[in-house]
Amino acid sequence: MLTRLLQGVTQRLKEMTAEELNESLIEDAHVDHKDEERAIEQNIKQKNGTASASVSSCACPEPKPVEQTWWLNNLCLDRSRLTIIGFSKGCVVLNQLLYEFHYTKTLTPEDKEALRFMGNIDSMYWLDGGHAGSKNTWLTSRSLLETLARLDINVFVHVSPYQVLDDRRPWIGREERSFVTLLTKLGAKVKRYMHVPLDSGSSSLPTHFSVLTNFKSIQEDHGD
């Protein structure tokens, strides 16, 4: 299914003009920025009861415009090296992929399409995973993590005190430590980054979103 999705995205991109691509980039950048502002504002309201709260708007950097589309001619996302990134609740998708990897390797090893997709994955990023449940924020099953380790995928874990040091949800920190520790013991290529704000120990929602900014900076500086 994911392979077909990538094929569909490839076809759609090839049909777009440079102008349409630029409009999509600008729209996505503004939507992401507004979502972050709303989440921070909601967190402030929850802490202050019914008191009104506002977040000062900061300039949203415009993405670099697309001037030429020749590179689309040979675009083939379903055959490209892939980096998969999940942030917050989005890490649930990465967790589900681990189940799919294990299922494919153990029960349907003849599924060449699934195996090719798995072989195309270069890196997976868990960015401050968290959800409303009371377990399995981070997977700790040895069999699932053994499968991940054997795939030789680069695993990156970026966390903040907002998730892993939350006294109200202690299982998140325990599971995350088990996830990283077991993957390391299994020989997986895993790197962990703890993003602690200047006001050390802060567990506010802005701290959670700062992982995105810090993660991007680390990528640009070190390629991680």
C-alpha positions, -999 to +999 in steps of 0.1 A: +000+000+000+028+025+009+045+017-024+014+025-043+010+057-023+045+068-033+038+059-069+007+081-067+026+110-052+052+107-078+026+109-106+009+139-090+042+158-086+051+152-122+018+167-133+023+199-113+038+231-127+065+251-109+039+276-099+017+249-083+047+234-065+056+268-050+020+275-039+019+241-021+052+247-004+042+281+009+008+269+020+023+239+039+048+262+057+021+285+069-002+257+080+025+241+101+034+274+117-003+281+126-008+247+141+022+252+164+009+286+175-026+271+183-011+242+203+010+266+224-019+290+229-041+261+240-015+250+265-013+285+280-051+286+283-052+253+301-026+265+326-044+298+332-079+285+334-103+307+315-079+335+312-073+347+277-039+340+261-022+349+229+010+340+212+030+367+194+032+358+158+067+354+144+077+356+108+074+323+090+103+318+066+093+313+030+105+281+015+130+284-014+110+287-046+110+260-072+122+275-105+127+244-127+110+210-128+133+190-149+143+169-119+107+156-119+112+136-151+132+109-134+115+111-100+104+077-087+097+079-050+089+042-046+124+034-057+142+062-038+160+060-005+135+070+022+137+089+054+106+084+076+099+110+103+073+110+131+066+137+156+045+134+187+014+113+179+028+108+145+053+083+160+024+058+162+028+054+124+065+045+128+055+020+155+030+004+132+057+001+106+077-020+130+048-044+133+046-045+095+083-051+091+082-081+115+050-095+099+066-093+065+099-109+076+084-137+095+051-145+078+052-132+042+089-132+032+077-138-004+062-103-006+088-087-028+070-053-030+071-050+008+107-062+010+117-037-016+100-009+003+117-019+036+151-021+018+146+015+005+144+029+041+176+046+051+166+063+083+137+066+108+132+095+132+112+093+164+106+129+175+093+132+210+067+105+206+036+106+227-001+098+226-032+096+248-028+059+257-012+045+288+013+022+271+032+014+239+043+050+233+076+034+225+077-003+215+098-025+237+091-060+222+124-077+216+112-095+185+100-063+169+133-045+177+154-074+165+137-072+131+144-034+130+180-040+140+185-065+113+172-041+086+203-019+093+181+012+093+196+044+109+174+051+140+173+086+155+155+094+187+149+130+197+131+136+231+123+164+255+114+167+292+078+174+281+074+137+272+101+116+289+102+134+322+065+139+327+056+126+362+019+122+351+030+098+324+060+080+337+056+051+313+067+072+284+102+077+298+105+041+309+095+028+275+118+052+256+148+042+277+140+005+271+135+012+233+170+028+230+188+004+254+175-027+237+182-015+202+217-006+212+222-041+227+209-056+195+235-037+175+212-013+158+225+020+145+207+043+170+214+079+181+196+096+209+193+133+216+178+149+247+167+185+241+167+203+274+157+240+272+177+268+288+153+269+318+165+233+326+137+209+334+109+228+317+082+205+305+059+230+288+044+224+254+067+249+237+096+226+249+079+198+230+077+218+197+113+230+202+124+195+193+114+202+157+136+233+156+165+216+173+162+185+152+164+205+121+195+223+133+213+191+142+204+177+107+219+208+090+251+207+112+258+170+113+235+153+089+218+135+118 
